[in-house]
Amino acid sequence: MKRPALLPVLAVLLVVAVVPMFGYLKLGTRVGTRTATLKWDDLPIRYFVTDRPAPQVTQQQFQAAITRAFSTWEAVQSAETSSQFVGFTQANPQSGDGMTVLGFTNRPDLDRVLGATNFIIDTTTADIVESDIFFNTAFQWSVDPAGVPGRHDLESIALHEIGHLHGLGHSAIGETELIAGGRRVLGAESVMFPIAFPPGSVNDRTLRADDIAGITDIYPTTASRRERGSISGKVTKNGQGVLGAHIVAFNPATGALVGGFSLNEDGSFTIGGLEPGPQVLRVEPLDDADIDSFFDASLNVDVNFRVRFHDKVVVVPVGGGARDVEIKVTPK
């Protein structure tokens, strides 16, 4: 018997975002004694759009931007995803009504939230059975191809939120600086970076290597199962596991950056969806980020260690995994 449960994912894209349970690459939930990846088992994802416009954005323009964002994820050749626009609805984008709905909602109380994604999941399988996304009309929006100064690009934020809808968590591959009221993005190598570019920017309409690896890891095609690989191992400090270390795999042949986290007390990590070949590994603490953008606040994330490059180049085999990689870090 299926047991539905509500799993909220609040994406606070101006300053911080909260993703309970897991960081990037994948969202998960407990199923018995194991942790299972959230994903859609029943494709295509059938979604509705709320028949409610926002200033400067009509219902039809909203639906077209959402369709483009879904199509961008579906264009990833190494992943197998699909979606279907069912129609407009008067229903709000809220969980529990049996429909996946995307739409505008006025939430001035959430003064740092551009958009948010929620799930209904089957707790026996971790299958997503419903997901809803709202975009906050307390902010100004645009669908202009070149962007509009002072307005947030709907397609960019939709691409991020639809990444969550597919089961992706946040990426930490990006740089920010502290400003009054939060952080400003200096650069990001992932659409799933939790902080948005400033209003007027359309930089997040294009997926990066990190995003492609993540969606491939969850929804691999038959070909990508044969052709792509993974790296797994542990991050340790003084012989003990490090929870919450950020590990980045750099492919010197392509320049691709793909990240992941050590997600357990023993410091274990896995980075999947990687192209085969040599990878340079770098480990860093989340000491220049809002940790609750990536991890539940109850977890004891360790940030007391120095940045470290692994002392060996790791070769990802075709269709296989480079395992038992141990990266030893030292305290600050």
N, C-alpha and C positions, 0 to 999 in steps of 0.2 A: 504494500500500500504506500502510495506516495505521501510524504509529509512536507507540505509547502512551508517555507520560512521566508521572512523578509530580511534581506541583507542590504543595508543602506551603504552607498558609496557617495560621499559628499565631496565633490570636486571643487575646491575653493581656488579658483584659478588666478585671482589677483594677488594673493599673498601666500596662501597655504592650502593644502588639500588633505583630506582625511580619507584614507583607505584602510578600513579595518582588516585585520587578519594578515595581509601580506603586502609586500612591496612588489616591484617589478621582478620577474617578467609576468607572473600570472596571479590572478586572484584565486583564493581558495577557501574552503570551509572544511570543518571536521565531519567525516563520515565514519562513524564507529571509532576505531583507534588510529585511522590514517587521515591525512589531509589530501583532499581531492581538488583538482582544478575545476573552476567554474567554466562551463562552456555550453553552447547550444548543441543539443543532439539532434533536434528537429530543424532542418534547414529547408527552405529559406526562412530567414527571420521575417515574420509578417508584422508590419508596423503601421500605425495610424498617425496622423498629424492633427493636432488640435486646430479647429477652425476659428483661430483667434489671432489677428495680426498684432504687430507692434508698430510704433511710429517708424516710418520709413521702410518697413518690411511688410509686404502683403502676405496672405496665406500661401498664395501660389509661389512667391519668391522664397518663402521659408521652406516649402516642400521641395523646391528645386535645389536649394542649398543642401538640404538633408540628403537628397538622392545623390548629389555629387559626392558628398562625404562617404556615404555607404559605398559608392562605386570606387572610390579611391582605395578603400580597404580590399574590395573584391578584385581589384586589378593586380594585387600581389600574386605573382605567378606561382610562388612556392607554397601558398596557402589556399585552402578551399573553403570559401565563405560565400554566402549569397543572401539577398534580402528581397522583399517584395512590399511595395507601397500599396496598402489595402484601400485607403481612402481618408477623407477628412472626417473628423468626429467632434462633437461638442464635449466629449469627455476630457477631463483634466489629466495631465501627465502625472498620475499618482498610482501607486501600487495597489493591487488587490482587486482590480476590476476585470481581470482576465485578458486584458489587452495591453500590448506594448504601444505606448503613446509617447510622442515627442511634441513639445509645444512650449509656447511662452507662458510664463507665470510671473506675476508681479510680487517680488519678495524684497521690499525695501529694508526689512529687518536683517537680511543677509547682505550686508553692505560690501562684502568682499567675495561674494559668490556669483560668478558668471553663469555657471551651469552645474547641474548635479544629476547623478545617475543612481537609480535604485533597482534592486532585483527582487524577484520572487524565485526561490530555488527549490528543487526537490532535494531534501536533506538525506535521502537514501542513495542518491546517485551524483549529486552536485550539478545536475543539469539545470540550466537556466530555463524557466518556463514563462517568465515575464520580466521585462525591464522597461523602465520609464525614465525619460530625460526631460528636465525643464531648463529653460533658458530665461534668465532673470531680466524682466523688462525695467527693473530699476536702473539698468544701464542702457546706453544707446547702442544700436546695432546697425550693421551695414551688410549688404550682399554685393556691393560694387566689386567688380573684378580687380580693381587696383587698390581697394580700400578707401576709406574716408577718414580724414583726421578727426579725432575725438570720438570715433565710433568703433566698437569691437567687431571684428570680422566673424560673422555667424558661421561660415563654412569652416574656418580654422577651429573654433571652439567645438563645433559639431564633430569634427574629425577626432578630436581628443575624447569627447564624451562617448562617441560610438566605439572608440577603442576600449573604453571601460565596458560598454554594453557587450562587447565580444568576450570580455573576461580578462582584459589587460589591466595591470596596476600601473604604478608610476615609474618612470625612469628618472635616474639622478644624473644623467649625462647632460649637464648644462652648467652655466655660470651665472651667478646673480650678485648684486650688490645691495647692501642695506640702504634704504631711503626712509624718509619719514612715512610711517604707516605700514612698512613692510619691506619687500624686496623688488628690485627691478631686474629683468632678464637682460644679461649682456650677450648671451649666446646659448643655443641649445641644439643638441644633436638628436633630438627625439620629439615627436609630436606629443608623446606621453609625459614630457617634462611637466611638473605640476603647476608651474607659474606661467601665465600668459605673457606674450609680447605686448607692448603698449598698444593702445587704441590706434587704429589706422594701419597696423601691420597685417600683411597676409603671408608672413613667413611660415606659418604652420599649416599651410594647405598641402604640403608635400611630405610624404613619409620618408624617414631616414632608416639607415641600416638597423638601428636599435628597434624601431617599430616593426620592421619587416621580420626580424628574427623572432620577436615576441609573438606576432600573429601566426607565423609559421610553426612555432613551437606548440601552439594550441590546436591549430587546424592544418596539419601538414598534408600535402598531397602525397600520393603514392610515390611520385618521383622525388620529392624532397625528403621523404623518409630514407630513400636509397642514397641520396646525394649529400644531404647536410648532416652535421654532427653536433657534438656537445662537448663541454668541458665540465668535469665535476671534481670536487675535492673538499678541502677544509682550509679555513683561515685560523691560525692558532697564534697565541701569545703566551710565552712561558709555559708551553705545553698544554694550555687550556684553549677551548674553542672561543671564538670571537663572534658574538651575535650582532648582526646589523652592519657588517663590513660591506663596503661597496666595491665590487670587483668589475673591472672593465677589461674586455678582450679587444685588442687592437690588431687588425689584420694589415700588416705592412704592404701587402700586395695591392689591396684595394682602398686602404685608408678607412675602412669601416670600423666603427666603435659600437660594441654591444655590451650592455651592462647587466649585472645581476647582484643579488645580495646573499650573504650568509644568513640563512633564515632559521637556524636552530642554535641551541646553546652549545652544541659541539662544533659550531663554526662551519657546518657543511653548506655547500652551494652547488648549484648546477646552472650553467648557461647553455641554453639550447638554441636550435635554429641557426647554427653557425655554418658558414661556408667552410669547406675543408681547406687545410693548409696550416702554415705556421701562424701562431697567435702570440702576441706579447701581453702578459697579464699585469695589471696594476691594481693595487688594493689601497683604498683610502677610507678614512673615517667620515661619517656624516656630521662633521663638526662645523660645517659652513652651510647648513641647511636646516629647515624645520623638520625635525625627525618625524613628527606626526603626519607629515606629508607621505610617509612611506610605511610606518609601522604603528601598530596600536600603542597607545600611551602606556599600557600596562607592562610592555616588554622592556627589559633592561638592556637597551642598545648600548654597546661599548663604543665610545669615541676616543678613548685614551690610547691611541697608538699612532705611529708615524706612517706616512705614505711609504709604500714599498712596491718595487717591481719584482716579480718572480725572477729567480736567478737563472731560469731556463726558458727558452722558447718552447711553447707547447704546440704540438702538431695535432690538429683535429683530423681524424681519419674520415674517409668517405663513408657516409652512412653509419658511423659508429661514434664512440665516445672516448675521449682522453680522460681517464679516471685516476683517482687517488693522487690528485695534485695537492700538495700541501704548501701553503704560502705562510711563512713565519714572519710575523710582525713584531715590533718592539714597542714598549711603552714610550710615551712622550717624555 
